[in-house]
Amino acid sequence: MMRFGRSVGIAMAGAAALSLAACAGGGGGLAASQPEVLVAVGACPEVEIIPGAESVVFFAGAEDPGNVRYQAAILNTARQCRAQGTTVTFTVGIGGRIAAGPRGSGTGSAQLQVSILVDGAMVSQQAYQVSANLGPPGYGGNFNITTEPVTIATPAASQIVRIVTGFIR
């Protein structure tokens, strides 16, 4: 959870100055009236993994350890926030693994959801399907997704912006 406030303003102002300085040298830079600014990592909200939705297990029959077909887990997250004019654009990356269980065969797949909330109100929700081959030689595989960019109006200093993700069961 991150408040867009003074730290964002300072980071954005500093980054804007750097962006404008880079454009001042001539060449094909961004227009000085609408600089695109990479928001400092400390001002870009962390990606939160919903407790209990960081992994999901699929069974072939009864929910018993011997019946596990496969399990999917989120291992890494990343985010990028870009401010331009009166908007901020968010892009999220999620990496993980799908691993076969004792009853694993074929392909394992799961659905991830990525949401952006401002003061608790959902402003964006995207779902992504991830999959992996459960057979030899790896008996599973890694997945990486990058969300479609989401652009919203720049939040007020008092607003709380959250990026949340997890598997849909």
N, C-alpha and C positions, 0 to 999 in steps of 0.2 A: 504494500500500500504506500502510495507516495502522494504528497501534496504538491501541486503545482503552485509554487509561490516564489518567494524571494530568491531561492537558490536557482530556480529555473530562469527567472528574469536575469540574474547575474550571468549564468551560464550562456543563456541565449544572447545577451548583450556582448559578452566576450567573443563568442563564436561568430556573431554577426560582424564584429569588427574585423576578425580574421578573414571571414568570407569576403567582406568588402575590400579589404586590403589585397586579397588575391585577385579580385576583379579589377582593381585599379591599374594593374600592369598591362592592360590592353588584352587583346586576344578574345577568344570566345567564352568569356565567363558569364556568370549570372547577372541579370540586370540589377543595378544597385538599389532600385526601388522595391524589389521583391527578393531579397537574398534567401537562399535555402540554407538552413542552419542545422547541422547535426547536433541535437541536444545532448549535453554532457551525460554520460552514463549515470552519474549520481542523481540526475534530474529525470531520467527516463525510468518509469516504474519497473521494478523487478517483475519477472513472470512468476506468478504464484501457481503452484500445482495444488489443486483442490484436494484436501485431505481425504484419503480413501479412494481417490481416482487416479493415483499415480501409477497403478498397475491394474490389470484385469486378467482373470483366469477363465479359460474356456474348458469345459469338461465334455467328455464323450460318455454320457450317462450320469450316474449319481455323482454328487460333489464329494468325491473321495480322492485322495492324493494319487491313487493308482489309476484314476480315470482322467487325469489332466491331459488334455489334448495339446494346449499351448498356453503360454502366458506372454502378455505384452507389458512392457514397462517403459516409462519415460526416464531417460538418463541425463539429458542435457536440455537446457533452454537458453535462448538468446533473444535479444530484442534490439530494435533500432527505432529511434524517434527522430523525425526530421520536422523542424518548424519552418514554415514559409508563410510570410504575411500573417494572416489571422487564423492559420490552420496548423495542425500537427498531424503528421502521418506516421502510423505505427506499422512495423513489420515484425513478425515473430517467427523464430525458428525453434523447432522441437526435434530432438533426436532421441532414439531409444532402440529397443531390441525386442524382437518376438522370438521366443525360444520354445522348442518342442518339449512336450512332456512325454510320459510313458506311452500314451495313446496317440502321439502326434503323427500325422501323415498329411500329404497334400500341401495345401497353402493355409496359413493362418492369417487372419485379418482382424482389425479392430478399428473403431472409429474414435478419433480425437476431436475435442471441441476447444476452440479458442474464443474467448470473449473479452471485450473491453467495456469497462464500466466507469461511469463518471458519477460520483456521489451515489453509488449503489444502483443507478439506472443503467441498464444494458444499452450501449450505443452500437455495438457490433457483436455478431456471433457467427462463427464460421465452423464448419465441420469438415474433417479430412479423414479419408480412409487410408490406413497403412497396412502393408502386408509383407509376408516373407514365406519362402519355401521352407517347409518343415522337414524335408528329406535330407539325405546325405549330400554333400559332406558336412555341411554346417549345422544341420538340424535347427534351422532358424536363421535369422538375419537381422541386420540393422535397418532402421528407417530414419529418414530425415525429411521434414517438411518445412516449407517456408510459406507463410500465409500470404494471401493477397494483401497489398497495402490497404490500410484503413485510414481515411482522413476525417478528422473531426475539427470543430471549431476549437481554437486554443482555450483550454480551461481557465477559469478565473483562479486567482491566487488561492482562494479558500477551498477550491474543489479538490476532491480526492479522486485520482485516476488509478484504476487497477487493471492489470492484464492477468486473466486467469485461464488455466487450461486443465484438462483431465480427460480420461477415457469416458466415453458414454457407454453405460452398461445396458 
